[in-house]
Amino acid sequence: MKRLLWLDIAKGLAILWVVYFHFFRTYFEHGELPPADWTNLAASAVTVLGIVWLQISGLGFHAVGVFIILSGWALMESTARRADAGGLTWGVWYRSRFLRLYPMYWIAHLVYLVSPFVVRPEEVDGRVVLSLLGLRFVDIEMNYYYLNPAWWYFAMLIQFYLLFPLLFWAARKLGPWNFLLAACAVGFLTRYLMLVVYPQNGMWVQGGFAVCRLPEFALGMTLGMWHSRSTARAERFFLGGAGLVAGLLLYPAALQLYHNGYAYIFVDFATGACCFLEVVGVAGIIARFPGPAKIFGLVGAFSYGLYLVHQPYVIWLGLRIRDQPIWAFLLIAAATMAVLSAWGIFLEKATNALLDKLIRTKKT
């Protein structure tokens, strides 16, 4: 499958936004005392630029929804191509997914355990076994954020992979838009039951029970089908500016869904879709400039490694620079994201190379 540069750029933007958000949140909100110049910033934040920067920085977690959508998109397009070529075997498909996900995930555990300069809020105990298996939703309050809180996403992703043959069949059977409606109905009903009728721990809705995030994943699958069937039309919408403008106009309405208990059922889907339109729209602009496109595309192509290792580092560093002025924080954040991107790329490339070598040796 030929990689789409603008999609890799979108992944790069999304993962860097997540990294920056974790850094920003630690610097501003972790602990009891704000940074030394927080009061001055609040006083000077009458400027539109300051207000916009604070608001946008605080929305970085919406990029998680972008990754859920992109995951559905990539899986749908690649699997559909394989099915159309007559080479789809679910056993082989699961093997390739396993080799894609778990080895790097295990390496991330090893890196966490041996690395200096990482925050370790909990001791390593028997829960590490469930973490290594990806079963972080087992005894969810104890395990979901264990060791590295960002790894909750992995537990959700493996659930989607287990469901994917059924979802793929339904999408091909119903067609893209009917499938999206059906998936949204199932996902929103599940969220309604877990939020209103039988209230559960919010971790289940966040992704501990993947069906709660099915609308976003199904949106990605639907967009992948649309892109495959009407490539020029889809790319004209996403990259030509229409999607970017639509996201800007709809985002304020999506944010209002946070303020009502029933409306919260739809907030992750709405904010994720709007954020997706913004990120992809910006990716389309960056793709026109070869230098930045190459850099962001490389980060996006290896975004998995950066996702797995970044959070303990940025929390460790964020806690130690809270007395620095904001301009220094921004410079440190930019440098840290560059270093962590290089580290994540190196780890993922090295892991993939070692895995390929082991597989070739076994075949021989």
Residue pairs with C-beta under 8 A, 6 or more apart in sequence:
1 77
1 78
1 81
3 301
5 287
5 293
5 297
6 235
6 238
6 239
6 280
6 283
6 284
6 287
7 70
7 73
7 74
7 280
7 283
7 300
8 296
8 297
8 298
8 300
8 301
9 283
9 286
9 287
9 293
9 296
9 297
9 300
10 66
10 70
10 279
10 280
10 283
10 300
11 67
11 70
11 299
11 300
11 301
11 303
12 295
12 296
12 297
12 298
12 299
12 300
12 301
12 303
13 63
13 279
13 282
13 283
13 286
13 296
13 300
14 63
14 66
14 67
14 70
14 279
14 300
14 303
15 63
15 67
15 299
15 300
15 303
15 306
15 307
16 296
16 299
16 337
16 341
17 60
17 63
17 279
18 60
18 61
18 63
18 64
18 150
18 307
18 310
19 306
19 310
19 314
19 336
19 337
19 340
20 57
20 60
20 333
20 337
21 57
21 58
21 59
21 60
21 61
21 63
22 60
22 150
22 310
22 311
22 314
22 315
22 318
23 314
23 317
23 318
23 333
23 336
23 337
24 57
24 58
24 60
24 333
25 58
25 60
25 318
26 314
26 315
26 318
26 319
27 35
27 318
27 321
27 322
27 329
28 34
28 35
28 38
30 315
30 318
30 319
30 322
31 319
31 322
33 322
35 322
35 323
35 324
35 325
35 326
35 329
36 322
36 323
36 324
36 325
37 325
37 326
41 50
41 326
44 50
45 51
45 54
59 271
59 275
62 271
62 272
62 274
62 275
63 275
63 279
64 153
64 272
65 216
65 268
65 269
65 271
65 272
65 273
65 275
65 276
66 272
66 275
66 276
66 279
67 153
67 307
68 156
68 213
68 216
68 217
68 220
68 272
69 216
69 217
69 219
69 220
69 223
69 272
69 273
69 276
70 220
70 276
71 157
71 160
71 217
71 220
72 160
72 216
72 217
72 218
72 219
72 220
72 221
72 222
72 223
72 224
73 220
73 221
73 223
73 224
73 227
74 220
74 224
75 164
75 220
75 221
75 224
76 168
76 171
76 220
76 221
76 222
76 224
76 225
77 224
77 225
77 227
77 228
79 88
79 93
79 164
79 168
80 168
80 172
80 224
80 225
80 228
81 228
82 88
82 93
83 168
83 172
90 165
94 161
97 161
99 355
99 359
101 134
101 154
101 157
101 158
101 161
102 134
103 351
103 355
104 304
104 305
104 308
104 347
104 348
104 351
104 352
105 132
105 134
105 151
105 154
105 308
106 132
107 308
107 347
107 351
108 148
108 151
108 305
108 308
108 309
108 347
109 128
109 131
109 132
109 147
111 309
111 347
112 118
112 147
112 148
112 309
112 312
113 124
115 312
115 313
117 313
117 316
117 317
118 312
118 313
118 316
119 312
119 315
119 316
119 319
120 147
120 312
122 146
122 147
124 147
127 142
127 143
127 146
128 146
128 147
130 136
130 138
130 139
130 143
130 146
131 143
131 146
131 147
131 151
134 154
134 155
134 158
135 143
135 155
136 143
136 144
136 146
136 151
136 152
136 154
136 155
136 208
137 143
137 144
137 155
137 159
137 203
137 204
137 208
137 209
140 201
140 203
140 204
140 208
141 201
141 203
144 152
144 155
144 203
144 208
145 152
145 203
148 308
148 311
148 312
149 311
150 307
150 308
150 310
150 311
151 308
152 203
152 206
152 207
152 208
153 207
153 307
154 308
155 207
155 208
156 207
156 208
156 210
156 213
157 210
159 209
159 210
160 167
160 210
160 217
163 210
163 211
167 183
167 217
167 218
167 221
168 221
170 179
170 182
170 183
171 179
171 218
171 221
171 222
171 225
173 179
174 182
176 221
176 222
176 225
176 226
177 222
179 218
179 221
179 222
180 215
180 218
180 219
180 221
180 222
183 214
183 215
183 217
183 218
184 214
184 215
184 218
184 269
186 211
186 214
187 211
187 212
187 213
187 214
187 215
187 218
187 269
188 215
188 265
188 266
188 269
190 209
190 211
190 212
190 214
191 205
191 212
191 265
192 262
192 265
194 200
194 204
194 205
194 209
194 212
195 205
195 261
195 264
195 265
196 261
196 262
196 265
201 208
204 212
205 212
206 212
206 213
207 213
210 217
212 268
213 268
215 268
215 269
216 268
216 269
216 272
216 273
219 269
219 272
219 273
223 234
226 234
227 234
227 235
236 242
237 243
238 277
238 280
238 281
238 284
239 280
239 281
239 283
239 284
239 287
240 284
241 281
241 284
243 277
243 280
243 281
244 277
244 278
244 280
244 281
244 282
244 284
245 281
246 277
247 273
247 274
247 275
247 276
247 277
247 278
247 281
248 278
250 270
250 273
250 274
250 277
251 271
251 274
251 275
251 278
253 270
254 267
254 270
254 271
254 273
254 274
255 271
256 263
257 263
257 264
257 266
257 267
257 270
257 271
258 264
258 267
283 296
286 292
286 293
286 296
287 293
298 345
299 306
299 341
299 345
302 344
302 345
302 348
302 349
303 344
304 344
304 348
305 343
305 344
305 345
305 346
305 347
305 348
305 351
306 340
306 341
306 343
306 344
306 345
307 344
308 344
309 340
309 343
309 344
309 347
310 340
310 344
313 336
313 340
314 336
314 340
317 332
317 336
321 328
321 329
321 332
324 332
